[in-house]
Amino acid sequence: MSLEKIYGVHAVEALLRHHPKRVKQVWLAEGRSEPRVQALVELANENRVAIGQAERREMDAWVEGVHQGVVADVSPSQVWGEAMLDELLDRTEGAPLLLVLDGVTDPHNLGACLRSADAAGALAVIVPKDKSATLTPVVRKVACGAAEVIPLVAVTNLARTLEKLQQRGLWVVGTAGEAEVSIYDQDLTGPTILIMGAEGKGMRRLTREHCDYLVHLPMAGSVSSLNVSVATGVCLFEAQRQRGAKKAVASRKS
């Protein structure tokens, strides 16, 4: 079995915390001994993961990106299949929040969206199998550990998946620049699927046709749109804000 190299303090630490059996060896750059690295060493020792040292120049050749002097050899990444969605929803109480990325191909954007989705309490991130970024070392590095926590689900037919989720009572909210309703005026407190389209192209036609609601993100400046990962963060945290406010009201009434 071939191994992947995952790099960056946060990404390696998250793997050691959540999936230690996947980590075969941790490599540290010579001379790294600050508290963050010592904590990582302790985690590796607790999970009986071998630790080695390497020169920074050697580590630079292993990965593309800023490795921060920390690289791990790990078993291949896991992307979940469609059946995972049913399992997740079956054991989830309350109103789930799912994020769909329709045609986001840049790994940096995917990593940032995974990080925002985890921080905002989303249940999972769904992507189509074709024409979409998937889990890579770059995605894991940008996600700062979120890729090891929040499920990334790749589906063969996104439109069919949306139909199935709608049958389970979830409402599909798609983002479109020409939509009349603002994201801030849309109720996001129920079981919600938030769809973000690719930069420039937006959602595909079939995806758009399966939306129950279309919303836009108001722009006050001269630019017409935001980077998809930034827009995703804004929309997810608006959903989180609404849900928190609803819980607060319910708590005061009880």
Backbone bond lengths (Angstrom), bond angles and torsions (degrees), N, CA, C in turn:
res aa  C-N    CA-C-N  psi(-1)  N-CA   C-N-CA  omega(-1)  CA-C   N-CA-C  phi
1 M - - - 1.470 - - 1.529 109.30 -
2 S 1.342 116.75 124.64 1.458 120.37 178.54 1.521 109.83 -74.80
3 L 1.327 115.57 149.72 1.460 121.83 -178.30 1.520 110.77 -106.82
4 E 1.327 116.05 152.65 1.456 122.04 173.51 1.519 108.47 -100.06
5 K 1.322 115.26 156.36 1.456 119.84 172.89 1.526 108.23 -107.23
6 I 1.334 115.22 118.10 1.460 122.35 176.52 1.513 107.07 -105.09
7 Y 1.314 117.41 139.51 1.467 118.59 -174.06 1.522 111.95 -136.04
8 G 1.325 114.98 160.02 1.459 121.86 -177.94 1.524 110.44 101.91
9 V 1.330 116.51 141.34 1.468 121.00 -175.74 1.522 111.67 -58.56
10 H 1.349 117.21 -49.32 1.469 120.29 -175.40 1.521 111.90 -64.81
11 A 1.334 117.12 -44.14 1.461 120.40 -177.34 1.526 111.48 -64.58
12 V 1.329 116.85 -43.82 1.468 120.13 -179.61 1.524 110.44 -69.02
13 E 1.324 117.39 -40.51 1.459 120.46 178.62 1.531 111.28 -61.57
14 A 1.344 116.16 -42.20 1.464 120.20 179.56 1.527 111.17 -62.47
15 L 1.316 116.83 -40.10 1.464 119.99 177.78 1.523 110.92 -63.69
16 L 1.326 116.90 -42.82 1.460 120.37 179.92 1.530 111.50 -64.77
17 R 1.323 117.02 -32.63 1.463 120.64 -179.03 1.531 112.19 -78.29
18 H 1.326 115.64 -41.82 1.466 119.27 -170.83 1.528 114.31 -103.06
19 H 1.325 117.69 -29.91 1.471 120.62 -178.67 1.528 110.15 -138.89
20 P 1.319 118.25 58.80 1.470 120.19 -174.63 1.524 114.30 -61.00
21 K 1.339 117.47 -28.00 1.463 119.14 -178.86 1.529 112.20 -67.77
22 R 1.334 116.15 -19.93 1.465 118.94 178.49 1.522 112.17 -77.78
23 V 1.333 117.68 -19.64 1.473 121.60 -175.18 1.522 109.35 -88.19
24 K 1.320 116.33 118.86 1.462 121.50 -177.96 1.525 112.07 -95.63
25 Q 1.324 116.83 -34.21 1.465 120.18 177.56 1.523 109.83 -160.49
26 V 1.330 115.13 143.82 1.462 121.73 175.75 1.521 108.39 -110.64
27 W 1.331 115.63 131.92 1.456 121.32 178.22 1.532 109.16 -111.58
28 L 1.315 115.61 132.85 1.457 121.59 177.91 1.519 109.50 -118.65
29 A 1.341 115.69 142.09 1.456 119.96 176.20 1.518 109.53 -68.51
30 E 1.285 117.02 142.43 1.457 121.29 -179.58 1.530 110.07 -58.04
31 G 1.330 115.12 131.48 1.465 119.29 177.77 1.517 114.74 96.98
32 R 1.318 118.78 -9.13 1.469 120.31 179.71 1.529 109.81 -80.73
33 S 1.317 117.11 119.96 1.464 120.15 -177.09 1.521 113.12 -148.66
34 E 1.351 118.37 12.38 1.455 120.99 -178.63 1.530 111.02 -68.47
35 P 1.355 117.88 166.52 1.471 121.78 -174.53 1.519 114.70 -51.72
36 R 1.353 118.20 -41.81 1.468 119.77 -178.69 1.520 110.94 -60.96
37 V 1.331 115.56 -39.04 1.462 119.75 -179.24 1.523 110.22 -73.30
38 Q 1.320 117.48 -36.93 1.462 120.61 178.21 1.523 110.81 -63.14
39 A 1.344 116.57 -39.40 1.465 120.43 177.32 1.522 110.55 -63.23
40 L 1.325 116.19 -38.60 1.463 120.49 178.39 1.522 110.35 -66.51
41 V 1.341 116.89 -39.71 1.467 121.47 178.24 1.535 110.14 -61.98
42 E 1.334 116.17 -42.16 1.460 120.10 178.58 1.527 111.54 -61.88
43 L 1.344 116.14 -41.06 1.464 120.21 177.40 1.525 110.89 -62.05
44 A 1.317 116.08 -43.53 1.463 120.54 179.91 1.528 110.28 -63.00
45 N 1.330 116.25 -43.15 1.467 119.63 179.64 1.522 111.28 -64.37
46 E 1.341 117.37 -40.32 1.468 121.15 179.35 1.527 111.19 -59.97
47 N 1.347 114.96 -34.75 1.465 120.03 -177.74 1.524 112.90 -98.62
48 R 1.345 115.38 11.52 1.467 121.99 177.51 1.528 112.56 55.06
49 V 1.322 114.19 42.88 1.468 120.64 176.62 1.523 108.62 -97.68
50 A 1.320 116.54 130.47 1.462 121.09 -178.77 1.525 110.90 -64.16
51 I 1.325 116.25 144.37 1.463 122.57 178.80 1.519 108.62 -122.36
52 G 1.331 115.87 130.84 1.453 120.55 177.67 1.515 111.00 -127.97
53 Q 1.311 117.07 168.04 1.457 122.48 177.27 1.518 109.40 -118.88
54 A 1.328 114.89 148.66 1.462 120.48 180.00 1.527 108.90 -148.06
55 E 1.307 116.07 158.65 1.460 120.20 176.36 1.528 109.33 -74.51
56 R 1.324 115.92 147.00 1.463 120.29 -179.52 1.527 111.71 -58.12
57 R 1.318 116.60 -39.78 1.472 118.96 -179.28 1.525 111.00 -62.46
58 E 1.313 115.97 -36.61 1.461 119.56 177.70 1.526 110.40 -67.18
59 M 1.338 116.53 -41.45 1.455 120.69 179.91 1.525 110.90 -67.92
60 D 1.328 117.60 -34.08 1.467 121.32 176.90 1.527 111.15 -58.27
61 A 1.334 115.96 -33.58 1.469 120.27 -179.23 1.527 111.90 -77.94
62 W 1.329 116.47 -18.47 1.471 119.93 -178.05 1.522 112.37 -76.45
63 V 1.335 117.13 -37.08 1.462 120.62 -171.05 1.520 110.69 -132.30
64 E 1.334 114.70 159.13 1.461 121.33 174.29 1.521 108.03 -103.98
65 G 1.304 117.01 105.31 1.454 119.98 -178.52 1.516 110.79 138.55
66 V 1.317 116.08 179.21 1.462 122.66 -178.50 1.522 108.54 -85.63
67 H 1.325 117.21 107.62 1.464 120.68 -174.60 1.526 113.18 -88.70
68 Q 1.320 118.49 -10.03 1.469 122.68 177.95 1.528 112.47 60.11
69 G 1.309 116.31 21.07 1.454 119.50 178.95 1.516 114.03 76.38
70 V 1.337 117.13 16.98 1.468 121.74 -179.60 1.530 109.42 -135.23
71 V 1.321 116.79 121.36 1.465 122.62 178.59 1.532 107.67 -137.65
72 A 1.314 116.66 141.90 1.467 120.39 178.26 1.532 110.28 -127.68
73 D 1.327 115.61 140.94 1.459 121.99 170.42 1.523 107.29 -89.11
74 V 1.333 116.72 120.14 1.465 120.07 -174.96 1.526 110.64 -132.85
75 S 1.322 115.95 157.99 1.459 120.55 174.61 1.527 108.82 -67.85
76 P 1.330 118.74 156.37 1.469 121.92 -171.54 1.523 114.37 -54.33
77 S 1.327 114.47 151.49 1.462 122.02 -179.73 1.521 111.04 -62.58
78 Q 1.326 114.59 153.42 1.464 119.82 178.69 1.520 109.97 -116.16
79 V 1.317 115.75 120.75 1.459 121.54 171.59 1.521 106.49 -106.62
80 W 1.326 117.00 129.69 1.458 121.27 -174.98 1.530 111.38 -77.14
81 G 1.332 114.84 154.22 1.456 121.20 175.75 1.519 111.04 -94.49
82 E 1.326 116.19 175.52 1.461 121.90 -175.02 1.522 113.56 -60.70
83 A 1.335 117.23 -31.88 1.466 120.42 -179.73 1.523 111.68 -61.12
84 M 1.336 116.14 -26.07 1.461 120.55 -179.92 1.526 111.43 -62.41
85 L 1.318 116.75 -30.50 1.468 119.87 -179.26 1.526 111.22 -62.59
86 D 1.329 116.28 -44.00 1.466 119.65 179.22 1.526 110.80 -62.11
87 E 1.330 116.72 -41.32 1.462 120.34 179.38 1.524 110.68 -63.28
88 L 1.326 116.21 -43.95 1.463 120.49 179.95 1.521 111.45 -62.30
89 L 1.323 116.01 -46.41 1.463 120.41 -177.66 1.525 111.56 -68.19
90 D 1.327 117.07 -35.22 1.466 120.80 -179.15 1.525 111.48 -63.15
91 R 1.320 117.13 -32.46 1.474 119.33 -177.42 1.524 113.40 -104.46
92 T 1.331 116.26 14.35 1.463 120.67 -179.68 1.521 110.59 -103.97
93 E 1.319 115.83 127.98 1.457 121.00 175.76 1.522 109.34 -96.91
94 G 1.327 116.00 153.76 1.454 119.45 179.73 1.519 112.00 81.99
95 A 1.339 115.59 -162.11 1.464 121.49 -176.02 1.523 110.20 -97.17
96 P 1.327 117.71 109.02 1.469 119.76 -178.36 1.531 111.85 -71.05
97 L 1.322 114.68 152.53 1.462 122.46 174.28 1.519 107.78 -122.66
98 L 1.328 115.95 119.57 1.467 121.82 179.45 1.522 109.60 -116.04
99 L 1.308 116.45 144.10 1.462 122.07 176.73 1.518 109.53 -110.77
100 V 1.331 117.06 129.50 1.461 122.71 174.45 1.526 108.77 -113.34
101 L 1.325 116.69 129.05 1.459 122.38 175.32 1.523 107.20 -110.44
102 D 1.322 115.92 109.72 1.467 121.09 -174.43 1.522 110.30 -98.45
103 G 1.342 116.56 94.45 1.451 120.56 176.06 1.515 114.90 87.70
104 V 1.326 118.10 23.41 1.471 121.11 175.80 1.526 107.51 -83.71
105 T 1.315 116.82 111.55 1.459 121.47 -171.88 1.526 114.05 -104.88
106 D 1.318 118.03 -14.61 1.458 120.79 -177.60 1.535 109.88 -81.49
107 P 1.332 118.48 123.65 1.463 120.25 -177.41 1.525 113.53 -63.43
108 H 1.336 117.48 -30.91 1.463 119.91 177.67 1.535 110.44 -65.77
109 N 1.326 116.29 -40.53 1.464 119.70 177.74 1.528 111.11 -66.39
110 L 1.329 117.18 -41.55 1.458 120.03 178.57 1.524 110.34 -61.69
111 G 1.323 116.46 -45.27 1.463 119.76 179.57 1.513 112.07 -60.19
112 A 1.347 116.57 -43.42 1.462 120.50 179.65 1.526 111.26 -66.32
113 C 1.333 117.17 -37.06 1.469 120.81 178.88 1.526 111.07 -68.00
114 L 1.324 117.63 -38.93 1.457 120.80 176.43 1.526 110.34 -61.59
115 R 1.323 116.20 -41.30 1.463 120.67 179.71 1.524 111.02 -63.55
116 S 1.336 116.69 -44.51 1.466 120.69 178.98 1.522 111.40 -66.93
117 A 1.333 116.29 -40.23 1.468 120.24 -179.10 1.522 111.07 -62.37
118 D 1.307 116.62 -42.60 1.462 119.76 178.04 1.525 110.77 -64.96
119 A 1.336 116.51 -44.71 1.464 120.53 -178.09 1.524 111.82 -64.68
120 A 1.329 117.56 -31.36 1.466 121.53 -177.74 1.529 112.65 -89.45
121 G 1.319 117.00 0.45 1.462 119.73 176.35 1.513 115.29 83.83
122 A 1.327 118.31 21.40 1.461 120.44 177.51 1.524 110.07 -68.22
123 L 1.315 115.67 149.04 1.460 121.10 -177.97 1.532 111.65 -77.36
124 A 1.333 116.70 -37.66 1.465 121.28 -178.33 1.517 109.19 -164.85
125 V 1.328 115.37 164.41 1.460 122.33 173.78 1.524 107.38 -116.75
126 I 1.321 116.06 129.44 1.462 122.04 -176.46 1.522 109.56 -112.04
127 V 1.324 116.10 134.35 1.468 121.66 176.93 1.524 108.85 -135.27
128 P 1.335 117.87 152.97 1.466 119.33 172.03 1.519 109.79 -74.00
129 K 1.326 117.13 149.46 1.467 120.46 -178.99 1.522 111.80 -64.73
130 D 1.331 116.62 -35.16 1.460 120.76 -177.96 1.521 110.61 -97.17
131 K 1.308 116.24 147.45 1.469 123.54 175.25 1.528 112.07 54.46
132 S 1.324 114.08 48.18 1.462 119.74 178.80 1.517 108.37 -150.02
133 A 1.326 115.97 146.67 1.460 120.28 172.80 1.519 109.10 -66.94
134 T 1.330 116.69 153.81 1.452 121.23 178.02 1.522 108.43 -132.70
135 L 1.329 117.35 -176.67 1.455 120.05 -176.96 1.525 111.10 -68.61
136 T 1.315 115.71 123.41 1.460 123.39 176.36 1.528 107.07 -138.42
137 P 1.334 117.89 168.02 1.465 119.25 175.30 1.530 112.91 -55.45
138 V 1.327 117.50 -36.09 1.467 120.38 178.90 1.524 110.29 -65.29
139 V 1.329 116.48 -44.61 1.474 120.65 178.49 1.520 110.08 -59.59
140 R 1.319 116.96 -45.53 1.463 120.84 -178.91 1.527 111.32 -63.40
141 K 1.313 116.39 -39.53 1.475 119.78 -179.89 1.523 110.08 -64.44
142 V 1.332 117.56 -47.06 1.465 121.52 -178.85 1.526 110.78 -66.24
143 A 1.325 116.88 -34.73 1.470 120.58 -178.22 1.522 113.13 -71.24
144 C 1.324 117.79 -13.55 1.474 122.10 176.87 1.525 112.74 53.36
145 G 1.329 116.76 42.57 1.456 120.91 176.66 1.513 114.60 100.39
146 A 1.335 117.85 -19.45 1.464 119.97 -177.53 1.525 111.80 -65.43
147 A 1.322 117.77 -28.88 1.471 120.71 -179.53 1.522 111.70 -65.23
148 E 1.325 117.45 -19.48 1.457 120.75 179.41 1.524 111.56 -90.72
149 V 1.329 117.32 -6.01 1.457 121.36 -174.68 1.524 112.47 -113.57
150 I 1.324 116.75 -50.15 1.465 120.25 -175.64 1.528 109.52 -91.03
151 P 1.334 118.40 131.13 1.462 120.57 -178.54 1.533 112.20 -67.06
152 L 1.319 115.87 134.81 1.462 122.16 169.25 1.516 106.52 -103.14
153 V 1.326 115.89 118.95 1.467 121.45 -174.27 1.530 108.70 -111.76
154 A 1.315 117.22 120.56 1.463 122.32 178.30 1.531 108.98 -102.08
155 V 1.330 116.94 125.77 1.467 121.17 -176.70 1.524 110.24 -117.83
156 T 1.320 115.71 148.23 1.466 121.24 -178.27 1.520 111.41 -72.82
157 N 1.327 116.85 -42.48 1.460 121.97 -176.72 1.531 108.32 -128.09
158 L 1.331 116.46 101.39 1.460 120.71 -175.05 1.527 111.72 -64.43
159 A 1.333 117.41 -40.31 1.467 120.50 -179.41 1.524 110.80 -61.22
160 R 1.317 116.86 -43.27 1.472 120.83 179.35 1.529 110.49 -65.13
161 T 1.327 116.85 -39.01 1.466 121.03 178.43 1.521 110.66 -62.99
162 L 1.334 116.53 -41.63 1.469 120.00 178.73 1.530 110.87 -63.21
163 E 1.326 116.46 -39.86 1.468 120.22 178.07 1.524 110.70 -60.30
164 K 1.321 116.80 -44.87 1.464 121.01 -179.33 1.520 110.74 -63.51
165 L 1.326 116.30 -40.85 1.459 119.65 -179.77 1.526 111.19 -69.10
166 Q 1.320 116.86 -35.29 1.471 119.92 175.65 1.530 110.49 -63.86
167 Q 1.325 116.65 -37.50 1.461 120.20 178.10 1.519 111.76 -65.14
168 R 1.338 116.06 -22.44 1.468 120.82 177.03 1.528 111.59 -87.54
169 G 1.331 116.74 3.21 1.455 119.95 175.44 1.509 115.71 97.13
170 L 1.334 118.66 11.15 1.457 120.97 178.19 1.529 110.04 -89.73
171 W 1.323 115.82 143.33 1.463 122.04 178.08 1.527 109.37 -99.16
172 V 1.322 116.11 136.17 1.462 121.65 -176.62 1.526 109.86 -100.29
173 V 1.325 115.05 119.18 1.470 121.78 -179.73 1.525 108.34 -115.13
174 G 1.322 116.47 113.83 1.456 121.25 -179.89 1.517 111.98 -102.96
175 T 1.304 117.29 148.90 1.459 121.86 179.25 1.527 109.77 -100.18
176 A 1.322 115.16 131.85 1.472 121.45 179.92 1.526 108.43 -150.22
177 G 1.313 116.39 132.67 1.452 120.53 -175.88 1.514 114.12 -59.68
178 E 1.335 117.49 -29.41 1.467 121.05 -176.81 1.524 113.22 -91.01
179 A 1.321 117.83 -0.46 1.464 120.67 -179.48 1.528 110.27 -62.68
180 E 1.329 116.69 146.82 1.468 121.50 -177.75 1.526 112.90 -81.50
181 V 1.327 116.86 -29.45 1.465 120.80 -175.71 1.526 110.52 -91.53
182 S 1.337 116.24 134.62 1.451 121.59 177.05 1.527 110.16 -77.80
183 I 1.334 117.38 149.59 1.461 121.43 175.55 1.524 110.71 -56.82
184 Y 1.343 116.69 -29.61 1.462 121.38 -177.55 1.532 112.36 -77.03
185 D 1.337 117.28 -14.94 1.463 121.45 178.63 1.524 112.58 -102.57
186 Q 1.318 116.61 -1.08 1.459 121.64 -179.51 1.527 110.30 -93.80
187 D 1.309 117.32 133.01 1.460 121.06 176.94 1.529 109.35 -73.66
188 L 1.325 115.74 117.52 1.462 121.73 -179.33 1.528 111.65 -115.83
189 T 1.332 116.54 17.92 1.461 119.61 -174.95 1.526 113.46 -86.84
190 G 1.325 117.96 -14.77 1.460 120.63 178.83 1.518 111.06 -87.66
191 P 1.338 117.16 -174.11 1.471 120.70 176.07 1.531 109.27 -62.01
192 T 1.317 117.08 113.50 1.465 120.84 -167.16 1.521 112.74 -129.71
193 I 1.333 114.41 138.53 1.462 122.19 169.07 1.525 106.47 -111.87
194 L 1.319 117.07 117.60 1.459 122.17 178.42 1.521 108.73 -99.57
195 I 1.334 116.59 123.95 1.463 120.79 -177.77 1.520 110.34 -109.77
196 M 1.320 115.40 126.46 1.463 122.54 174.10 1.525 108.18 -113.65
197 G 1.325 116.31 129.44 1.452 120.40 -179.79 1.519 112.10 -90.93
198 A 1.315 115.56 173.68 1.457 121.06 178.64 1.524 110.41 -67.96
199 E 1.322 115.92 151.08 1.460 119.72 178.32 1.528 109.55 -62.12
200 G 1.311 115.34 135.36 1.459 120.77 179.46 1.510 112.66 85.40
201 K 1.330 117.55 -57.56 1.465 121.34 -176.49 1.522 112.63 -82.11
202 G 1.314 117.50 -30.61 1.456 120.03 -175.89 1.521 111.59 72.89
203 M 1.311 116.11 -159.86 1.469 120.64 179.44 1.526 111.34 -70.94
204 R 1.315 115.80 150.39 1.454 120.15 173.72 1.530 109.56 -72.40
205 R 1.325 116.24 160.03 1.457 121.31 -173.83 1.535 111.73 -58.21
206 L 1.331 117.74 -48.14 1.462 120.40 -178.34 1.523 111.53 -63.47
207 T 1.310 116.14 -37.65 1.468 119.67 178.30 1.516 109.72 -63.88
208 R 1.315 116.17 -45.30 1.467 121.49 179.93 1.535 111.37 -59.81
209 E 1.324 116.48 -39.97 1.459 120.46 -177.83 1.531 112.27 -65.68
210 H 1.323 117.48 -20.22 1.458 120.62 -179.71 1.531 112.66 -94.21
211 C 1.322 117.19 5.09 1.462 119.97 179.08 1.530 110.85 -80.84
212 D 1.319 116.24 137.31 1.466 121.02 173.52 1.526 110.20 -81.02
213 Y 1.326 115.91 -32.08 1.464 121.67 179.93 1.526 109.49 -139.91
214 L 1.334 115.19 149.03 1.460 121.50 172.46 1.525 108.29 -118.75
215 V 1.329 116.59 135.85 1.464 120.89 -179.27 1.527 109.51 -133.77
216 H 1.331 115.64 159.80 1.459 120.06 174.78 1.518 109.51 -124.65
217 L 1.302 115.38 160.21 1.455 122.25 176.37 1.523 107.48 -101.03
218 P 1.337 118.89 113.20 1.470 120.83 -176.57 1.534 111.86 -58.88
219 M 1.315 116.12 136.47 1.461 122.44 179.48 1.523 108.84 -116.40
220 A 1.325 117.49 121.02 1.460 121.49 -176.32 1.524 112.71 -96.45
221 G 1.314 118.34 -16.07 1.457 121.79 -176.68 1.508 113.36 -98.89
222 S 1.318 115.40 -157.84 1.466 120.40 -175.75 1.525 112.78 -88.29
223 V 1.342 117.65 -20.26 1.462 118.92 179.83 1.527 109.62 -77.99
224 S 1.304 116.06 151.48 1.466 120.24 -174.51 1.516 113.20 -94.68
225 S 1.333 117.76 -15.35 1.463 119.20 -177.96 1.522 109.72 -157.29
226 L 1.342 115.26 167.80 1.454 122.14 177.70 1.522 109.80 -110.91
227 N 1.325 116.03 160.18 1.457 120.65 168.98 1.529 108.21 -54.88
228 V 1.325 117.54 141.62 1.464 120.53 -173.25 1.524 112.59 -60.16
229 S 1.315 117.83 -34.13 1.459 118.76 -179.83 1.523 111.34 -71.52
230 V 1.332 116.90 -34.69 1.462 120.47 177.25 1.527 109.60 -68.20
231 A 1.340 116.48 -46.92 1.463 120.97 179.31 1.529 110.76 -60.56
232 T 1.323 116.16 -39.05 1.468 120.25 178.73 1.517 110.77 -61.67
233 G 1.330 116.37 -44.02 1.458 120.04 179.08 1.518 112.13 -61.48
234 V 1.335 116.85 -43.18 1.463 120.92 179.33 1.527 110.53 -60.74
235 C 1.334 116.80 -47.23 1.470 120.87 -177.23 1.530 111.97 -67.16
236 L 1.316 116.92 -41.87 1.462 120.11 179.86 1.523 111.39 -63.64
237 F 1.319 116.43 -40.86 1.457 118.41 -177.80 1.530 112.41 -77.46
238 E 1.336 117.29 -19.91 1.461 119.20 170.07 1.527 109.12 -68.62
239 A 1.333 116.32 -40.02 1.467 119.74 176.27 1.521 110.00 -62.96
240 Q 1.321 116.89 -43.31 1.456 120.37 178.45 1.525 111.43 -62.62
241 R 1.343 116.91 -40.54 1.468 120.88 179.98 1.531 110.47 -62.29
242 Q 1.348 116.01 -46.31 1.463 119.68 -180.00 1.522 111.40 -62.07
243 R 1.303 117.27 -41.23 1.461 120.99 -177.79 1.533 110.65 -68.13
244 G 1.337 115.82 -38.73 1.453 119.38 177.19 1.511 112.14 -64.82
245 A 1.348 116.33 -40.32 1.463 120.82 179.07 1.529 110.67 -65.54
246 K 1.339 116.53 -39.56 1.466 120.35 179.70 1.525 110.63 -64.78
247 K 1.335 117.01 -40.94 1.458 120.81 178.67 1.520 110.59 -65.17
248 A 1.326 116.20 -38.98 1.470 120.20 179.88 1.520 111.47 -63.04
249 V 1.338 116.12 -42.35 1.458 120.38 178.56 1.529 111.12 -64.44
250 A 1.348 115.52 -43.77 1.459 120.56 179.61 1.519 110.83 -62.83
251 S 1.336 115.84 -37.75 1.462 120.56 -179.34 1.524 111.62 -66.41
252 R 1.341 115.93 -38.67 1.472 119.79 179.99 1.538 111.61 -68.38
253 K 1.352 115.51 -31.31 1.459 119.47 -178.30 1.532 112.27 -78.62
254 S 1.335 115.73 -24.43 1.467 118.62 -176.45 1.535 112.20 -81.78
